[in-house]
Amino acid sequence: MRGVFIGCAASAFLFGAALCAGLVSAVAKEGDCAAADCGNRGASRAAGAAPRDYDFYVLALSWSPGFCESVEGARDQCEPGKGLGFVVHGLWPQYERGDFPSDCPGARSPSRVALEKAAGLFPDERLARYEWRKHGTCSGKSPSDYFADVARANALVTMPPLFVKPARDQRFTPIDVERAFYEANPRLRPGMMAVSCRKTIMDGVRICLSKDLREFRACPEVAQRGCHIREISAPAPL
């Protein structure tokens, strides 16, 4: 961020304050995890890539209590009393080498009919719209078909009992979380998922799926970017 402001000062000198303000605004928006796929920020982005130009999918599931402790403005997902645990954050086309396409050409706003297929998948409609613009446009599908694929991907994953309405905060190692998912999903194996954390708090998991959404599949680059600290907290649902 410091480099941005240094560059911004130079831009302001050469081109004027308006360009500088726009640059700072763009950086601030990118850093806002309420409106971004924070768990996938580490990979380089290929904005404007051609649809279908990807190798597999990543199903991103947010652990709502952990996500809400580190993110502001997530609205419905973080509303006290909802008791949300794991929820769909997104279905992301991904490249084998570890980066991913984003913001591909296509319809920017899903129709009301398409959004009806997203109802109950995402914690709120705002996130569904964002995920379509950021990732769904790169799937080569219509909004309705993309949201149908999100439902298919989510249905492939059986939730481990440890994370079904826990009554209290829990502590795990990241590998404990992975093992719970392996036990609940026999076809899911090491190297096919990653646990996501912020500092010492679990905020989600990333599960890799084949492009046809029929199988889990290996994704070394995604797995390597998982949480590697010794112990993480999984706060109970709000």
MARDRENMAR-391534 format. One record per residue: z, y, x of N, C-alpha, C, CB in turn; residue in one letter. Coordinates in steps of 0.1 Angstrom, whole numbers, plus 2048, in hexadecimal, padded with zeros to 3 digits. Glycine has a CB too. Layout:
BEGIN
ZYXZYXZYXZYXa...
END
This chain:
BEGIN
8007F480880080080080080D80980C8007F7m80780C81480881881D7FA81B822811815829r7F28108257E481382A7DC81981F7DE80682Eg7DE8168137D781C8087D982B8077DB8167FAv7E682F8097E983D8087E38458147F8840807f7E383E8207DD84582C7CE8478297DF83C838i7C783C8247B983D8217B78478167B483081Dg7C084880D7BF8518027BF8608077CA84F7F8c7C88628107C88708157BB87481C7D4871820a7B586A8237A886D82979D86F81E7A4862832a79E86781479486980979687680279685D7FFs7A287A8007A58877FA79F8928027B48897F7a7A089180F79B89C81878C89C81779F899826f78589181677789081677189280977288381Cl77788C7FE77088B7F17788917E676D87D7EEf7848957E878B89B7DE7968937D878289F7D3g7A08997D17AC8927CC7A98887C17B589C7C6a79E88A7B979B8817AE7998727B378F8857A6a7918717BE78F8647C479C85E7C87858647CFl7A48657CF7B18607D37BA85B7C87B986B7DBc7BB8637BD7C385F7B27BE8527AC7C386A7A7a7B08517AB7AB8447A67AE8387AE79C8457A5g7AE83A7BC7B182F7C57C082B7C37AF8337D3l7C98347C37D78317C17D982A7B47E083E7C2v7D382F7A97D482979C7D081A79C7CD831791s7C58187A37C080A7A37C98017AA7B28097AAa7CF8057B57D97FD7BD7E57FB7B47DD8047CAv7EA8057AD7F68037A57F37F979A7FA81079Fa7E87F97947E57F078A7E47E278F7D77F3783k7DE7E079B7DD7D37A17EB7CD7A47D47D37ADe7F47D67A78027D17AA80A7CF79E8087DB7B3g8057D279280D7D078680C7C27818097DB77Bd8177BA7838167AC77F8167AA7708217A5786c8197B47688187B275A80A7B27558207BD753a8017B775E7F37B875A7EA7B17657EF7C6758a7F07A876C7E87A17767ED7937787E97A9784a7E478B77F7E877D7817EF77D78F7DB774782d7FC78078E80378279B8047757A3811787798c80576A79D80675E7A47FA75A7AC80975279Bg7EE7607A97E275D7B07DE7697B97D775A7A6n7E77737BC7E377F7C37DF77C7D27EE7897C3r7E57717D77E376E7E57D476B7E97EB7637EAg7CC7667E07BF7627E37B676E7E27BA7577D9a7AB76F7EA7A27797E979A7787DD79877A7F6s7957837D778E7837CA7807867CD79578D7C1r77777F7C67697827C67657887B97607757C9a7677957B776579B7AA75679C7A876B7A97AAa75279A79B74479B79773C78E79A73E7A679Dg74278379E73B7777A173477279574476C7A7a72976A79872276478D72A75A78571575E792a72975977873074F77072B74177572D751761p734737773732729777733727786725724771r73473178E73473079C74272D7A172E73D7A3d74772279D75571E7A175670F7A2760724798y76170A7A77626FB7AA76C6F47A17666F97B8d7766FA79D7806F47947886FF78D78A6EA79Df7926FA78579B70477E7A970378379A70176Fy7B070D7837BF70E7847C57127777C3718790v7CD7097727D570D7667E271376A7D870075Dl7E471F7677F072776B7FA7277607ED735770a80672176281072175881C72975D815712755l82073375582C73B75983973575482A74A754s84373575D85073275885674075385972C763w85674274685974F74186675674685A74E732s87174E74687E75574B87C75A75988974B74Ap87675376287475777086A76377187074C779g85F76176985576B76985B779764849767760f86377875A86878475487378B75C86E781746c87978476688378A76E87C79377988B77F775e87079077C86979778785D7A078286478E791s85A7A077584F7A77708537B076484479D76Cv84F7BC7648527C57598467C77508577D275Ee8487C874383D7CB73A8357C07358347D5741g83B7B47358337A87318357A672283879C738a83C7AF71B83C7B070C8417A370682F7B3707r83979D6FE83E7926F58447866FE83378C6EDd83F78470984477971185277A71583B77771Dq85678771786478971C86D78E711863793727c86978D7058727926FA87E7886F886A7926EDe88A78E6F98967856F889777E6EB8A378E6FAp89B7716EB89C7696DF8907606DD89E7726D4g8857636E487A75A6E187B74C6E886D7616E7k88374B6F288673F6F887A7386FF88B7356EEg87174070486573A70A86873571885A74570Bl86272971B86372372885572472F867714727g84F71973184171973783771D72C83D70B73Df82F72772F82472B72681772C72F82873971Fv80C72C7287FF72E72F7FE73C7347F372A726v7FB73E7417F874B7467E974D7477FE74E754h7E274274B7D374374C7CD7377507D074F755g7C073674F7B772B7547AD73275D7B1723748l7AE72F76A7A773777479C72E77B7B073C77Ew78F73277A78572C78278972E79177773277Fp78772479978B7257A778171F7B179971E7A9q7807257BD7777207C777F7167D077272B7D0y77870C7D577E7027DE7857087EA7736F87E2e77F7137EF7857197FB7917217F977A721802r7957237EC7A27297E97A17367E27A972B7F6g79673D7E279574A7DB78F7477CD78D7557E2d78C7517C578874F7B877F75B7B379474D7AFf7767587A976E7637A377776A79976175E79Dp77477779777B77E78C772789787788784792s77578E77B76E79977475F7977757727A677Bd75B78C77074C78977074579176574A77A76Fc73879276673179975B73279174E72279A75Fp73379874373479273673B79A72C73B784737g73D79572074579D7167537A071B745795708a7577AC71A7647B071F76F7AE7157637BF723r76C7AE7087767AC6FE7737A06F57777B96F6s77C7976F477A78B6EB77A7906DC7857816EDp7737896D477378B6C67807876BF7677856BFs78278B6B378E7876AC78E7786AA78F78E69Er7827726A77817646A578575D6B27727606A1v7807626BD78475B6CA79375C6CD77C7626D5a7997686CA7A776A6CC7AF7616C37AB7786CAl7AA75D6B87B27546AF7B47466B67AA7526A2e7AA7426BF7AB7366C77B57376D279E7326CCk7B87436D67C27466E07D07476DB7BF7526E8a7D27486CE7DF74A6C77E773E6CA7DD74C6B8a7F47406CF7FD7356D27FB72F6E07FB72A6C8g7F17336E77EF72E6F57F67386FE7E072D6F8l7F27456FD7F874F7068047556FF7ED75A709f80D75B70681976170081576D6F882376570Ap80A7746FB80677F6F27F77816F480E78C6F6d7F17896EA7E378B6EA7DE7936F57DF7916DCe7E779C6FA7E37A57057E079D7117EE7AF708r7E87927147E578A71F7D878271D7F1780722l7D677D7117CA77570E7BE77E7117CA771700a7BE78A70D7B379370F7B179671E7B57A1708r7BC7987257BB79A7347B578E73B7C979E73Ay7BA7827387B677673E7A777373C7BE76A73Ae7A277773079477572D78C77E73779177871Fw79078B73778879573F78979174E78E7A373Er79478D75379678A76179077D7667A578B765k79277375E78F76576278575E75879B75D763h78776074B77E75974276F75D74378375C734g76D76A74775F76E74875876775375E77D74Bt75F76075C75975976875874A76476275B774c75B74675875B73875574D73475076573574As74473D74D73773A74773873673973172F74Fg74473873274673472474774171C75272C723k74573F70F74874A70575774B7047427476F7s75C7576FF76B7586FE77174D6F576E7656F7p76A7496EB76F73E6E27707316EA76773C6D6s76672E6F17667216F977072270575871E6FFd77172D70B77B72F71578972C71077A73C71Cy78D73270579A73070079C7226FB79C73A6F4f79171B6F679270D6F37957056FF7857086ECa78F70970B7917027177A070471C788707722d7A571071A7B371371D7BC7097167B772171Av7B97077097C16FE7017BF6EF7067BC6FE6F2a7B36EB70A7B16DE70F7B96DC71C7A26DC712r7B86E67257C06E57327CF6E472F7BC6F173Aa7D46EC7277E26EC7247E76DF71E7E66F771Bn7DE6D97167E16CC70F7E26C07197D76C9704a7DB6C27257DB6B772F7E96B67367D16BA739l7F16C07357FD6C173D8096BD7348006CE743v8106B373881D6AF7308286B673781F6A0730t8306BD72F83B6C57358476BC7398406D072Bm84C6BD7458576B57498646B874185A6B7758p86B6AE73D8776B07358816BB73B87F6A4733p8826BC74888A6C674E8886D47498896C675Dl87B6D77458776E47428746E673386B6E8749f8796DD72B8786DE71C8856E47178746D0716v8856F07148916F770E89E6F47168926F3700k89E6F77238AB6F572A8B56FF7258A96F6739p8C26FB7258CC70371F8D370C72A8D76FB718a8D07097368D77117418CD71374D8E470A745r8D171C7558C971E7628CA71276A8CF72A76Ad8BF70F7718BE70377A8B97077888B56F8774q8BD6FF7928B870179F8B16F57A48C47057A9r8A66F77AB89E6EC7B08986F07BE8926E97A6f8936E67C588A6E87D087C6E97C988B6DE7DBt8726EF7CF8656EF7CA85F6E17C885B6F77D3p8626D87D285D6CA7D08646C37C58606C27DDi8706C77C18776C17B586F6C57A98856C67B4d86A6D17A88626D579C8556CD79C85F6E479Dv84F6CC7A88426C47A88446B67A483C6C57B6e84F6B07A98516A27A58546A079685E69D7ADr85A6AA79085C6A978284F6A977A8656B577Da8456B177F8386B27798306A577C8306BE77Ef83269F78882B69278B83068778282E68F79Ay83D68778084367C77883E67D76985267D778e83D68A76483968C75682968A75583D69A752a82268B76081468B76080F68176B80D699762n80E67476880B66A7727FE66C77A80B65C76Cp7F56737747E867577C7E86827857DC676772r7F36897847F569578C7FC6907997FE6A0785l7F76947A47FC68F7B17FE69B7BB7F26857B7r8056997C68076A37D07FA6A97D480F69E7DCp7FA6B67D67ED6BD7DA7E56C27CE7E56B47E3g7EA6BF7C27E26C37B67E96CF7AF7E16B77ADm7F46D47B47FB6DE7AD8036E77B78056D97A2m8096F27B38126FA7BB81C7007B280A7057C3a8287027B78327097B08327187B58417037B3v8337217AC83372F7AF8407357AE8297377A6s84473E7B78517447B78507527BC85C73C7BFc85A75A7B885C7687BD86A7697C285A7737B1r86A76B7CF87776A7D787D75C7D48817757D2k88875B7CD88E74E7CB88D7497BD89D74E7D0t88574F7B588474C7A78767467A388675979Ei87673A79D86A73479986473C78D86C725794m85773F78F85074678484473F77E84C754788d84173378383672B77D83272078682B73577Ag82771978182070F788812711787825700783v80A70C7907FB70C7907F66FE7917F671579Cr7EF6F97877EA6EB7877DB6EB7877EF6E477Ai7D56E37907C76E37927C06D978A7C46E17A1c7B56DD7847AE6D477A79F6D477E7AF6D876Cl7986C977B78A6C877E7836D27757856B977Bs7766D577976F6DF77176C6DA7637616E1779k76B6CD7617696C87537766C774B7616BB753d7816CA75278F6CA74B7926BC74778F6D3740l78E6B274E7916A474B79C69E75478569B74Br79E6A375F7A769E7697AE6A87717A0694773e7BA6A57767C06AD7817B86AB78D7CF6A9782f7B86B47967B16B27A37B86B97AE7A36B77A1r7B56B47BA7BB6BA7C67B66C87C97B86B17D3a7BF6D07CE7BB6DE7D17C46E37DD7BE6E87C4c7C16DF7E97CA6E27F47CD6F17F67C36DD801p7C36F97F47C57087F67CF70D7EC7B870F7F5e7CF7097E07D870D7D67E67087D97D47097C7v7E76FB7DC7F36F47DF7FB6FB7EB7F16E57E2a7F36FF7F57F97058017FF7137FE7EF70680Cq7FA7197F38007277F080C7267E77F572F7EAr81171A7E581D7187DC82971D7E381E70A7D8g83471C7DB8417217E08477177EA84B7227D4c84B71C7F685071480085E71680484771580Dh86671E7FC87472080087C7147FC87972D7F9i8887148028907078008957057F289C709809r89970F7EB89E70D7DD89B7197D58AE70B7DEe8977157C88947207BF89C71E7B28847207BCi89D72A7AB8A472A79E89A72A7938AD73679Ds89D72278889572277C89F727771890713779a89E73476E8A77397648A47337568A6749763p8AF73274E8AD72C7418A57367388BA72973Aa89E73172E89673A72589F74471E88F73271Ap89975071C8A075B7178A4759708898768718l
END
